[in-house]
Amino acid sequence: LSALERANTEWIDSGMVDIPVLSDHAQTMRVSTIDTRALGLLLIEMGAGRKKKEDAIDHKVGIVHMKKVGESVDKNEPVCFLRLRKNDPNAVKHTQAAAAAFRLADSQTRIQTLPIVAEWIK
C-alpha cells in the first residue's frame, strides 16, 4: 500500500468490513435512480442513525464508494459498499436492501440528472 492508501485506511477498525453491493445485470449499465429514502432507513437499521433520540449512533458503519445517478456500472462492479461490523448478523439483509435501492438502465436510456442546487433563495 502507498502512504496515502495507508493513511486512508488506518482509522478503520479491524472489526469492520466493507461488503460490496452488486446489482444483477449482464452488461454495462448506468445508475438511473437511487431510492435515497430506502438508503436512509437502511442506515438507521445498520446503526448509523437513530429511531429515537436516546438511540446510540455507530459512527463506524455506513455506505461508502457509492455510484451516482448517470454513472456506469460494469458487470460484477459494486454500486456501493456497506461498511459493517464483521459480526453483523443482518449483513445479507442489509446488502439486499441496498441493492434494491439502485435502479439501473442500459446505456441507450436517457437519464435525467437533477442539479445539485435546485434554486438560489435571495
N, C-alpha and C positions, 0 to 999 in steps of 0.2 A: 504494500500500500504506500501511496505517496504521503508526504507530510500533511497535505490538505485533506486527503481521504481519512487519515488517522484522526486529524483534528475534528472532522465532521462526525466521526463515529465514537469517539472516546466517551461522550456523555451518555451513550446508550447503555442501559443496564444489561448485564449479562442474562438477566431473567426475561428479556424481551425478544420477540421475533417479528420480522416483517414477513407477512404472508401475502403472496401475490394474488390479486383478484383477476381471474381470467374470464373473458366472455367467450361464449360458444359461437365461433364463426370459422369458416373455412378459407376465408380470403381477407385481404386487407380491407378494412372498413374505416369509417370515421365516426367519432362520437357525435351523435345528433342532438341528444338531450341528456341531462342529468337531473334526476329527481333529488334535489338538494334537501327537501324536507325529509325524505326517507333516509338520506345520509345523516342528517342531524339527529333523527330519532335513533339511528344505529349508534351514533357516537354516545348518546345517553346510555344505551344498553351496554356499550363497551366500558362505561365508567368515565368517559371524558366529559360528561355533562351531568346535570342534576335533574332529577324529577321533582325534588323539593329542596328548599334552601338548606336543610340540615344534611343533605347527602354530601359525601366527600367526592372530590374530583381527583381522578387519577391522571396526572399531567403527563404520564409517560405513554399512554395509549392514544391512538388516533389514526388518521388517514394521511398517508404520505405519497409523494410522487404521483399525484392524480392527473389524468389526462383532462384536457379542457375541451369544450364543445368545438368541433371543427378539426380537432387533431386526429391524425391517422393512428390506427391500431392494427398492427400486423397479427397474423395468426400466432397464437401462443404468446402474445405480448400482453402483460397486465394493463388494465385500465387504471389501477392504483394498487397500493399495498396497504394492508391493515397492520398497524403496529400493535401487537397484543402481548400479553404476558404468556410465557411458554406453556403454562399450565391452564390456560383459559379453556374451560370445558365447552364453551359455546363458539369456538373458533370456526367450525364448519358453518354453523348457522349464520354467524356474522359475515363470513365470506360470501355466502349465497345471497344475503340481503344486500351487500354492497354491489355484487354483480347485477342484481335485478334493478338497481338504481340507474344503470347506464344503458341508454338506448343507442344502438349503432345503426348506421345506414351505409349503403355502398357508395363508392366514390362518385357515382353519377347523380346521386340525390342532392338537391340544393338544400343546404343547411343554413338556417337563419341564425346568425350570431347577434346577440344583443350588446349594445355599448356598455362599457363598464360604468359610465356615468350617464344616467337617464336624462337629467337636465340640471342646469345650474339655477339655484334659487338666489335671487338678488334682493 
